[in-house]
Amino acid sequence: MKGIDRPLLFVAAASLFGFCVQQNDIKNLRRTVDSISSTEENVASLKLQLEELEKARKMEDSPFTLVDDWWVAEPKMFRFPQGVVVGDRNDDCTYGEAVLSVGLVDVWGYGNCPSGDSSVTFGFWNTAS
């Protein structure tokens, strides 16, 4: 290489390499800033949702009163159009409309199954259809 100063060429190459690394670092920094901005927006949105949920319903606004660790209902009628399950829900059961089921699912996954409309099951391994 005649006419080219090798130290100058080395400095130019090193500068170009440093410039490329710097540009890559700037891109990564911009991605990080964008990610942080997005996270801040998500946190703000979640805070608003939480505030709305807290306003929406509190147990104090319900027809129940806490008396000695028991929630006691006021003397009113309650309507549950879908049904009431006391205990465990049986994942293998297709529950009917207006059902009442009282019982637990055993260690093998068996339990009550009120699959018919207006069905009532109490106890263990009962099926009403």
C-alpha positions in Angstrom: 0.0 0.0 0.0 1.9 2.9 -1.3 0.8 6.4 -0.3 -1.4 5.3 2.6 -0.2 5.8 6.1 -0.9 2.6 8.0 -1.3 4.1 11.4 -3.8 6.5 9.9 -5.7 3.7 8.3 -5.8 1.8 11.6 -7.2 4.9 13.4 -9.8 5.3 10.7 -10.8 1.6 10.9 -11.0 1.7 14.7 -13.1 4.9 14.5 -15.5 3.4 12.0 -15.8 0.3 14.2 -16.4 2.4 17.3 -19.0 4.4 15.4 -20.9 1.2 14.5 -20.8 -0.1 18.1 -22.0 3.3 19.3 -24.9 3.2 16.8 -25.9 -0.3 18.0 -25.8 0.9 21.6 -28.0 3.8 20.8 -30.6 1.5 19.1 -30.5 -0.8 22.2 -31.0 2.2 24.5 -33.9 3.4 22.4 -35.6 0.0 22.6 -35.1 0.0 26.4 -36.6 3.5 26.8 -39.6 2.4 24.6 -40.0 -0.7 26.7 -39.9 1.4 30.0 -42.4 3.8 28.5 -44.7 1.0 27.6 -44.4 -0.6 31.1 -45.2 2.8 32.7 -48.3 3.0 30.5 -49.3 -0.5 31.5 -48.8 0.2 35.2 -50.9 3.3 34.9 -53.7 1.4 33.2 -53.6 -1.4 35.8 -53.8 1.2 38.6 -57.0 2.6 37.0 -58.5 -0.8 36.6 -57.7 -1.6 40.2 -59.3 1.6 41.4 -62.5 0.8 39.4 -62.6 -2.7 40.8 -62.3 -1.4 44.3 -65.1 1.1 43.7 -67.3 -1.5 42.0 -68.2 -3.8 44.9 -67.2 -4.2 48.5 -68.5 -6.8 50.9 -69.8 -3.9 53.1 -72.3 -3.1 50.3 -73.7 -6.6 50.2 -76.8 -8.1 52.0 -74.4 -9.9 54.3 -73.1 -8.9 57.7 -70.0 -10.3 59.4 -71.0 -11.8 62.8 -68.3 -13.8 64.7 -66.4 -15.0 61.5 -69.7 -15.9 59.8 -71.3 -13.9 56.9 -75.0 -13.8 57.8 -77.6 -12.8 55.3 -80.3 -10.3 55.9 -83.8 -11.7 55.9 -84.2 -11.5 52.1 -84.8 -13.9 49.2 -81.9 -14.6 46.9 -82.2 -15.8 43.3 -79.5 -17.7 41.6 -80.6 -18.4 38.0 -77.6 -20.5 37.1 -77.1 -22.5 40.3 -75.2 -22.8 43.5 -72.3 -25.2 44.2 -71.3 -25.6 47.8 -67.9 -27.3 48.1 -65.9 -28.4 45.0 -66.8 -27.9 41.4 -66.6 -31.1 39.3 -64.7 -30.3 36.1 -66.0 -33.4 34.4 -69.7 -32.3 34.9 -71.8 -30.2 32.5 -73.9 -28.3 35.0 -77.6 -27.7 34.2 -79.6 -24.6 34.8 -81.0 -23.8 38.3 -78.9 -26.5 40.1 -77.8 -27.0 43.7 -74.9 -29.2 44.5 -73.3 -29.9 47.9 -70.2 -32.0 48.1 -66.5 -32.4 47.5 -64.5 -34.0 44.7 -62.4 -36.9 46.0 -58.7 -37.6 45.3 -59.6 -39.5 42.1 -61.6 -36.5 40.8 -65.0 -38.0 41.3 -67.8 -35.9 42.8 -71.4 -34.8 42.4 -72.8 -33.9 39.0 -76.1 -32.0 38.7 -76.2 -32.1 34.9 -79.9 -31.8 34.4 -81.9 -28.6 34.7 -83.3 -28.1 38.2 -81.1 -30.9 39.6 -80.0 -31.2 43.2 -77.2 -33.4 44.5 -76.0 -33.8 48.0 -73.2 -36.0 49.4 -70.8 -38.0 47.3 -70.7 -39.3 43.7 -74.4 -38.4 43.0 -75.6 -37.7 39.5 -78.9 -35.9 38.7 -79.9 -35.5 35.1 
